[in-house]
């Protein structure tokens, strides 16, 4: 087994702005051998997330960054190929954190069993995985919207955003999705069933937004960052709450931002409207996974909660697919099938 | 009694930026006569607050604004001169909302009895009044700092800010006060007993701030607005919380703010540091008054909680004193003694 090759994607250059395929390199290593208490995993699905870009580092990030030559960390669905661990058997499917590579060993501490019969395997990376958990934590632990209120989800056609729209619907909220381009508006309305869709790239974006929230906005699930927050501010109701789960429009930006300065507008609104703006990161909330799954998995099984996926084939496509994700060309959860 | 004159300060012109004495006019009206169920109040102390400026309106405010010719609404301490109300007797001292005038009638619903023997009368407008309650609500209901953490209070030599420093000390926090000028730093250290003082007007403000928060910042009581928030951001610890009780530096600003745009910096910090930024207004929390008073009044009586006041004499001085307050020339709670 150790003579087999493990292909892995490592960081070849620190991305300047948006990631480019040339920032990555596929290297070959021997397939590792599990020690006692470990399992050998063969990754079959790899999750592509904005988080991957954040950990690649730039001037804007306070997160520890990957070093050049490091494997790109990330979520996968894997099959247990060999087990020296009593809790895992050969053939088991697991969710893992083994990253952009074909094989990995694990001591089991990062693994979560998944049942390939209860939902499509891909859903375990998307609406039933960390993606869905992120949206659920934002709308459960970070803000707690009241039924009947208006929820605006930004980057609503993206992986976390689309999960947030569905959780909002399950909670009885009026859900307004904001995304870029008419096709995404169609997707939000027809495929995801939101109550209103707003195209932030349209010339009449301000008017679309105003029409979509006639009673103002009570809750925001925010994925985008400053430009979207500034656009939503005038429509926020007193006591509105913003769960900040992403800053997609800012992740790849380096250096300063041109004026006018919109921070005073935010601070004024925070005070005069009693706003709460609250950030979070889902690794602090993995204990919520069972509670999340108990609510969302049945809704996925029944079709009440919908989701979209964008699945590409092959490890070598990951750098190209990853670039696409930052150009707004992807709808739903982005996954690479590699085995 | 009805032939006596009631002098009242009304809005003569909507202030453009900082308020100026010419924005106000003293008009004379007959002293009102209380009907059944009302009391006649003679105001003896008038509270001057940033809130008074906010309600005068400008492009930046979402609050309902006073109209030209309206009495300036505000807090006072008054003596009951005549009573047709069973709960109030002639000679009683009360806190009221009767505004910048000598006499007023009230049905009692806005009145709170004050005991002139338990604390100086002025303290009932300051650390034991709405001013102190504002600081207390911010550090109790809006954020809940843990003992031992570092609290930064901005505009710390002002009325609400100085109350926040004292409540922070009562809660066992390390309290850092930020104010403008060396005299205010001295006041914070020597009179109010903060752990460190930072002069935001000093050329070495960034270094002073860095030295004052060697373990970072866990909690901010924020009174100032965007410039101060931007300066504090790099020092905020993960999970830090900001209670936004004022935007003093922005109240009188009209129009936009020059770049660079600092909203992206805030949104990034909110996400990457799991920040909570939360505004509030104290009228929503007047039910907290008894609990607040139970904690703070004994500390004021014992001298453990300290406070400063700036008392001017006479109704006609109010427009000038009010202007001074916006030029940073006032330390502590500003009060006009008018009777």
Interface residues (C-beta under 8 A of the other chain):
Chain A: X60 X61 X62 X63 X222 X225 X226 X229 X230 X244 X245 X246 X247 X250 X253 X256 X257 X258 X259 X260 X261 X262 X263 X264 X265 X266 X267 X268 X269 X270 X271 X272 X273 X274 X275 X276 X277 X278 X279 X280 X281 X284
Chain B: X60 X61 X62 X63 X222 X225 X226 X229 X230 X244 X245 X246 X247 X250 X253 X256 X257 X258 X259 X260 X261 X262 X263 X264 X265 X266 X267 X268 X269 X270 X271 X272 X273 X274 X275 X276 X277 X278 X279 X280 X281 X284
